[in-house]
């Protein structure tokens, strides 16, 4: 049986020392400690993947806290299943001993209790996210009923915008030239031209009804 430690920090400037100290207190060999430094845009974990390849049935993976296994409960549950069910190794969570799968809790096995606690935590987290989304939706709906508008407010177009829109549509001026003369970015000029055409199209359709 081997004991492994896994450390993850979410950015290169984050200090993993606290997790290292926790691993040392667990008397884990330095060569058995795996560290990933994850950038904000990526969640590639090469050291974690190396740990999984080395892990065998009966080994123990030690982590400081449960969220070291993943960014959310869905990912945590998947990695938990992979380690405990597919590989047959145990997990020890330093900050939450109740989740340790290698410890018997009275007459029940550690794996059963840990799985149960993890499922409950995942349910509570998902329920709370659902409540937050519901409260946000209700807040937005209430604000809209009071006349509050959301999203970026469009700036007023220049007075001669329609003139340049017509010139551009007739290929008498380039898109960039029209935008420059109006002191607008060409992408904004293009969007406003499309908005204008869409508005005219909607008016035309309404008049036919």
PLY file of the C-alpha trace (Angstrom):
ply
format ascii 1.0
element vertex 209
property float x
property float y
property float z
element edge 208
property int vertex1
property int vertex2
end_header
0.00 0.00 0.00
1.32 3.44 -0.98
0.23 6.83 0.36
0.05 9.66 -2.15
-0.62 13.35 -1.68
-2.25 15.57 -4.28
-1.97 19.36 -4.22
-3.69 21.76 -6.57
-3.52 25.53 -6.69
-5.67 27.51 -9.09
-3.01 29.94 -10.33
0.76 30.06 -10.73
1.08 32.87 -8.18
-0.83 30.94 -5.50
1.33 29.46 -2.76
0.92 25.70 -2.22
2.92 25.77 1.03
-0.12 25.26 3.28
-1.04 22.08 1.41
2.59 20.89 1.44
2.75 21.29 5.21
-0.46 19.28 5.57
1.07 16.48 3.46
4.24 16.47 5.57
2.15 16.11 8.72
0.67 12.98 7.11
4.23 11.61 6.65
3.90 11.30 2.88
7.12 10.72 0.97
8.16 13.71 -1.10
8.32 11.59 -4.27
4.66 10.64 -3.69
3.39 14.22 -3.61
1.90 15.50 -6.88
1.38 19.21 -7.53
-0.62 20.91 -10.28
-0.67 24.66 -10.85
-3.74 25.41 -12.93
-4.27 28.58 -14.94
-7.59 30.41 -14.87
-8.41 29.48 -18.49
-7.40 25.82 -18.31
-8.00 22.86 -16.04
-5.44 20.49 -17.53
-3.87 18.53 -14.67
-0.84 16.55 -15.91
0.38 15.64 -12.42
-3.04 14.39 -11.39
-3.17 12.18 -14.48
0.27 10.81 -13.60
-0.97 10.04 -10.10
-3.96 8.10 -11.49
-1.62 6.02 -13.68
0.52 5.14 -10.67
-2.38 4.48 -8.29
-3.20 0.86 -7.44
-5.88 -0.93 -5.49
-5.38 -0.46 -1.76
-3.38 2.78 -2.13
-4.50 6.00 -0.45
-4.83 9.45 -2.03
-4.62 12.26 0.52
-5.95 15.73 -0.25
-6.24 18.83 1.93
-9.85 19.54 0.99
-12.48 17.97 -1.21
-12.40 20.72 -3.86
-8.82 19.71 -4.81
-10.38 16.90 -6.89
-12.38 19.19 -9.17
-13.91 22.58 -9.90
-17.47 21.53 -9.14
-19.38 18.69 -7.50
-20.05 16.92 -10.78
-16.34 16.73 -11.49
-15.53 15.82 -7.87
-18.04 12.96 -7.95
-16.58 11.65 -11.20
-13.00 11.65 -9.87
-14.20 10.15 -6.58
-15.86 7.31 -8.48
-12.78 6.76 -10.63
-10.43 6.49 -7.63
-12.61 4.48 -5.26
-14.61 2.32 -7.69
-12.50 1.87 -10.84
-9.06 1.77 -9.23
-10.12 0.56 -5.81
-7.97 3.05 -3.90
-9.00 5.05 -0.83
-9.32 8.79 -0.36
-8.43 10.72 2.78
-9.67 14.32 3.12
-7.68 16.13 5.79
-10.18 18.93 6.37
-13.19 16.59 6.50
-12.39 13.19 8.07
-15.99 12.03 7.64
-15.20 11.68 3.91
-12.27 9.32 4.50
-12.99 6.03 2.74
-10.29 4.11 4.60
-11.92 4.50 8.02
-14.76 2.50 9.50
-17.50 4.57 11.08
-18.92 2.31 13.80
-20.39 -0.71 11.93
-20.44 0.88 8.46
-17.59 0.96 5.99
-15.83 4.22 5.24
-16.58 4.04 1.53
-20.34 3.82 2.12
-20.40 6.73 4.57
-18.10 8.87 2.44
-20.19 8.26 -0.70
-23.37 9.14 1.19
-21.93 12.35 2.64
-20.53 13.39 -0.74
-23.87 12.82 -2.48
-25.62 14.92 0.18
-23.08 17.73 -0.20
-23.47 17.64 -3.98
-27.27 17.78 -3.64
-27.11 20.74 -1.24
-24.70 22.61 -3.53
-26.84 22.00 -6.63
-30.02 23.00 -4.76
-28.36 26.22 -3.60
-27.27 27.01 -7.18
-30.86 26.43 -8.34
-32.16 28.78 -5.63
-29.64 31.44 -6.65
-30.68 31.17 -10.31
-34.34 31.37 -9.30
-33.77 34.44 -7.13
-31.80 36.11 -9.92
-34.59 35.40 -12.43
-37.25 36.72 -10.04
-35.16 39.82 -9.35
-34.68 40.53 -13.05
-38.40 40.02 -13.76
-39.36 42.37 -10.92
-36.89 45.00 -12.13
-38.18 44.76 -15.70
-41.74 45.30 -14.44
-40.47 48.52 -12.83
-39.10 49.60 -16.22
-35.44 48.87 -15.55
-33.59 47.89 -18.72
-30.72 45.38 -18.71
-27.80 45.02 -21.06
-25.57 47.61 -22.69
-27.34 50.81 -23.58
-26.87 51.66 -27.24
-25.35 55.02 -28.01
-27.29 57.37 -30.24
-26.15 57.21 -33.86
-24.86 60.38 -35.59
-27.42 62.59 -37.30
-26.24 61.67 -40.81
-26.01 57.95 -40.08
-28.84 57.02 -42.45
-27.16 58.96 -45.27
-23.96 56.93 -44.89
-25.97 53.73 -44.51
-27.59 54.45 -47.87
-24.24 55.26 -49.49
-22.78 52.01 -48.20
-25.80 49.98 -49.36
-25.39 51.49 -52.84
-21.66 50.63 -52.84
-20.77 54.31 -53.11
-18.58 54.21 -50.05
-16.69 51.51 -48.21
-17.72 50.24 -44.80
-14.52 51.48 -43.14
-14.72 54.89 -44.86
-18.33 55.37 -43.73
-17.47 54.37 -40.18
-14.42 56.67 -40.13
-16.44 59.66 -41.40
-19.00 59.04 -38.66
-16.27 58.54 -36.05
-17.58 55.05 -35.30
-15.84 51.70 -35.30
-16.60 49.78 -38.47
-18.09 46.89 -36.45
-20.48 49.27 -34.65
-21.44 50.93 -37.93
-22.18 47.52 -39.46
-24.31 46.42 -36.48
-26.33 49.63 -36.54
-26.91 49.22 -40.27
-28.20 45.71 -39.66
-30.39 46.97 -36.79
-31.82 49.62 -39.08
-32.64 47.08 -41.79
-34.19 44.73 -39.24
-36.35 47.55 -37.90
-37.53 48.48 -41.38
-38.30 44.83 -42.12
-40.36 44.50 -38.94
-42.33 47.64 -39.78
-43.03 46.32 -43.26
-44.25 42.98 -41.89
-46.45 44.72 -39.32
-48.10 46.85 -41.99
-49.05 43.71 -43.93
-50.96 42.23 -40.99
0 1
1 2
2 3
3 4
4 5
5 6
6 7
7 8
8 9
9 10
10 11
11 12
12 13
13 14
14 15
15 16
16 17
17 18
18 19
19 20
20 21
21 22
22 23
23 24
24 25
25 26
26 27
27 28
28 29
29 30
30 31
31 32
32 33
33 34
34 35
35 36
36 37
37 38
38 39
39 40
40 41
41 42
42 43
43 44
44 45
45 46
46 47
47 48
48 49
49 50
50 51
51 52
52 53
53 54
54 55
55 56
56 57
57 58
58 59
59 60
60 61
61 62
62 63
63 64
64 65
65 66
66 67
67 68
68 69
69 70
70 71
71 72
72 73
73 74
74 75
75 76
76 77
77 78
78 79
79 80
80 81
81 82
82 83
83 84
84 85
85 86
86 87
87 88
88 89
89 90
90 91
91 92
92 93
93 94
94 95
95 96
96 97
97 98
98 99
99 100
100 101
101 102
102 103
103 104
104 105
105 106
106 107
107 108
108 109
109 110
110 111
111 112
112 113
113 114
114 115
115 116
116 117
117 118
118 119
119 120
120 121
121 122
122 123
123 124
124 125
125 126
126 127
127 128
128 129
129 130
130 131
131 132
132 133
133 134
134 135
135 136
136 137
137 138
138 139
139 140
140 141
141 142
142 143
143 144
144 145
145 146
146 147
147 148
148 149
149 150
150 151
151 152
152 153
153 154
154 155
155 156
156 157
157 158
158 159
159 160
160 161
161 162
162 163
163 164
164 165
165 166
166 167
167 168
168 169
169 170
170 171
171 172
172 173
173 174
174 175
175 176
176 177
177 178
178 179
179 180
180 181
181 182
182 183
183 184
184 185
185 186
186 187
187 188
188 189
189 190
190 191
191 192
192 193
193 194
194 195
195 196
196 197
197 198
198 199
199 200
200 201
201 202
202 203
203 204
204 205
205 206
206 207
207 208
